C-alpha cells in the first residue's frame, strides 16, 4: 500500500481536526439538559452521521501514538539488541497499519453521494426513430433487467407503454438492492443505436435514440408530500359511481401541483396499488429535482456530467453492424455488443465511470 | 351495446379477420340482448364451472394444457373482443394469470379444464358476467378479495373507508362493526390494522355473504380479530350495545327504480339484496342512523357510504337535526371523483 502524497495528508489532517471539533461540539449539544427536542434530534442525527468517520479517526490517532511509543522505544534501547529488534519489527507493522487506516479515513472524507446505497427507479423512453426506437427501448429495458438479476437485485416493472411486437414507447421499473443506484446512476442520458431495423427491407442502417433516467428512490422522510399539493385523477364512470358501477379500470394519475410533475400508473389491478406505485415514482422524481437543485450549488464533484447525469447528453452508442458499444464519457469501446445486451459486460463501462468519479472527488478534495 | 357490437363484428368479416364462430354460438349471440336468467340452461361445461363454489383462482392447477393449445385459446378469445371494449384484452391477460399457475409454461397447468375457460370467457364477453365473478376475486386495496355470485363486488370508492378508520384516534384497540359485510373486504382490511385488543364484528343477512366473508377472513388469517355474525344490521349486536368504537357500513343504496337501468354487469349479475335501497335508496341508511346511537360508545365514530351528493346531504342534515343530541361533527366526505360519497360523525 502506497503512502498518500504529502499535500493530501496535510489537507486530511485539517479535515480530521475539523471533524473532531464538530463531533465534540455536537456531543456537548446532546448533553445539554435544556436542549429543545428539535435541537437534540438535529445534533444527534449529525453526530451519528459523523460516527463512523470519527471511529476511523480515533483508530488512526491511536495508531500514531503507538508508533511514537515504538519509535522512542527503538531509540532508547540501543544496548538491548533483542528488545530493539522486536520493537523495530512492531514499528514496521504499525507503520503499515497506519497507511491502511489513513486510506480508510481518506476514503470516508471524500465527498460521496449518500444516495449510492439506495434502490432506484429506471425510466426508459423511446426518442427519435419511430418504431425502431421503441424496439430498442424494449431491448435496453430488458438489458437492465438482466443486469439487475446478475447482480442479485430485484427488478419490478412499474409500467410499460407499448407491446412486445411494437416495442416500448415508455417503460419504468424499480430496482432494489444495496448499491443499485450507485452503479446504475451512470446510465442516465441518451443511448444511441445504429442498426438495421427488423422491418427494413433494403438493409439500410437506421439511427435512433433512447433516453434513460435513473432516479434514487425516496421515502417519506426525504420527500414529504402534502395532500393539498396533490391532485389525484382516477377512472370516472361518468355516472354516479359507487354501487351502480362495476369497473376494473383502476388507473391513477397523480399531479404534484406545485411542480407540475405528473405520474400515471395503470398496470396494477387495484386503485390502491396503482396509487402506491404512483406515489413512489412521484417521490423519486421530486427527490431528483431537489438533488439537481442542490447539485447546482455544490461544487464538490468537478465533473458534473458524470455525477448527476445530464439527461440530454449522448452517453453511449450501440453499433450493431460493427458489433460494438462505445461509452463517450470514458472513451471505452467494447467489442461484444451481444454481451452488453445480455446485461453481462456493462461493468466495463460502470467501473471506469466509478473510477473517474473517485478521481474527480480526490482532485476536488485538495482544492 | 357491447352484445350487438360483438354480433356485428362477427357478421362483417371484412372488418378484421375473425374465425367463423360455430352455429350454436351465433344463435346465442343473436339473443344476447335479453339478459340471461339464472334458470336458463347452459352448456355442460358452463354449468360445471358454476357448480364448484371455490373461486377459480383458488382451485388447484391440475389441468395440464400444451402451450400451443393455450395460445390458440388466447387467439380465439381475443378475437371475440369488440373494438368498443378494449379493456377486455386486459381481462383476458388477467384471466390467464389467475387461471394458470404459469401461463407461459409448457404444458401450462390450469385451474380448470380449457373447455371451462372457453365457456367462462364467452359468458364474460356475451353475457356481461362481471370479470370478478369469472376469476372469483377482486383486487381491492392491498388485498385479493374472493368473491362469487351472491356477494357484492367491492368498489374502489370504498377503499377510502379503511383510511378513515385509521385516522380515528385509538382505533387499533377499538371494537368495530362492519354492517352488511358482504365479501368481508372492509372487515378484513380494518382487522389487519388493529392491535391485539381490536376487534371487528361483521354482520350480514345473506348466507352466501357469510360463507364468502368467512373464507376471506380465513385467507387473511384474521379469525382472532373478526367475528362474523349472521343477521340483519344491528340485530346480532345486542351484547355490544354501547361498546363499539366504530360502525362502518356500505349498505344497499340504489333507488329501486334505478335498478333496471344499471350497467349490465351490475344489474344482471350482482345481488339485488346488496343494491336495493328502497324508493329513495335511503331505507337501509336511515335504519342504520336510527340504531347507531345505542351501539356506539361515547366518542364513537361512524362512516356510511351513500349513492352520492343528494343522499349524503340529506343524511348530514337528518343527523344534525333530529339526532343532534346524539352526534357531532357530522359531515359529508368526498370520494376520488369529488362526489359526496361518505357520511361520517361522532357519538357525543
Interface residues (C-beta under 8 A of the other chain):
Chain A: X232 X234 X236 X237 X240 X241 X242 X243 X244 X245 X246 X247 X248 X249 X250 X268 X269 X270 X271 X272 X273 X276
Chain B: X87 X90 X91 X94 X130 X131 X132 X139 X140 X141 X142 X143 X152 X153 X155 X156 X157 X159 X250 X252 X253 X254 X258 X262 X263 X265 X266 X270 X274 X275 X305 X306 X307 X308 X335 X336 X337 X339 X341
